[in-house]
Amino acid sequence: MKNKWAAIKAITYHLPSQKLTNEQLAQEFQEWGIEKIYDKTGIAERRVADINECASDLGVLAAEKLFNTNGCTKDEIDFLIFCTQTPDYFLPTSACLIQDRLGLSTSCGAIDINLGCSGYVYGLALAKGLIETDLSNNILLITADTYTKLIHPEDKSVRTLFGDGAAATLISGDGEIESIGPFVFGTDGRGKEKLIVPAGGFRLPLSSETAVETQDASGNVRSAQNLYMDGPEIFNFSLREVPKAVNQLLEKSKLTIDDVDYFIFHQANKFMLEKLRNKIKIPLDKFCINIETVANTVSTSIPLALSLDYENNLIKKGSKIMLVGFGVGFSWGACMIQVN
């Protein structure tokens, strides 16, 4: 029996039309100038979903672009994976809503996965497993998040970093070679409180108490219902685990850094990316930093950067690319892909 290889066939993306610029933020946070925000983050503007716009809405628009431009019909999709941490409801799963809205077949499988910045790598792994064990043939992997809805408007520690967006990836089982993989994964749940929205689940339900706002020593305001990030601890975690994951993947792939044509890490912020690049000793011309106009889009950051860099001819056919996602959880994952 001929091997069945999973391959990435297409990626499309959608960004909300509303922008939040450094000029706007500098007017709100008088102690932060436009240049200071950019120097610290490498971000000039970020996209923000409308008040009634959910992650599933962004994901549907990204998927519709894929069907309109890449020759794949909706009837061909036999599995949908939706990666988000900002679902429409506790239940039903948002993937079921998206299946209906897109008009996919009722014989299509559909699941949500709740992962942040490592989510795209995990989604690729699930898609590869489903295809290469002959459980599926055409998988639609959608990543989408609206983190800006979780952020208190007076919390500059995270408001400057995150943006909203979605990407749709078509993975099919007609690859001529093994172009997705191998993978390495990692999890350290001890870091759960370092990047968290404390209230809203069943561990700490919403109440008048969880809505009480407090101000930290840096002047950032938030309640337990808002996103909290311990920046220094996230930075330390990333510098500790990401280089190890890169080395593990190189060893597993029987490659060296010189053998890899391009590296796309989760687009957290420019400062962190530059520190990681220098520590791992990746040449600048082989390393993606593509957040200036989109910011940190969580699970969408890797497919968005992959798509943008391909559009700008920074990625060529046949390129061996390393993808590395890391963040909330703590969770991380890395994989190799080849562009065919």
CORMOGI-V564825 format. One record per helix or strand of 2 or more residues. SS is the DSSP state (~ for helix, > for strand). FROM is the first residue (numbers start at 1). TO is the last residue. If there is no record, write none. Layout:
{{SS:FROM:TO} {SS:FROM:TO}}
This chain:
{{>:5:14} {>:19:21} {~:22:28} {~:34:41} {>:45:47} {~:55:69} {~:74:76} {>:79:83} {~:94:102} {>:109:113} {~:119:132} {>:138:145} {~:147:150} {~:156:159} {>:165:175} {>:180:187} {~:189:194} {>:195:197} {>:214:215} {>:221:222} {>:227:229} {~:231:253} {~:257:259} {>:262:265} {~:270:280} {~:284:286} {~:298:311} {>:320:327} {>:331:338}}
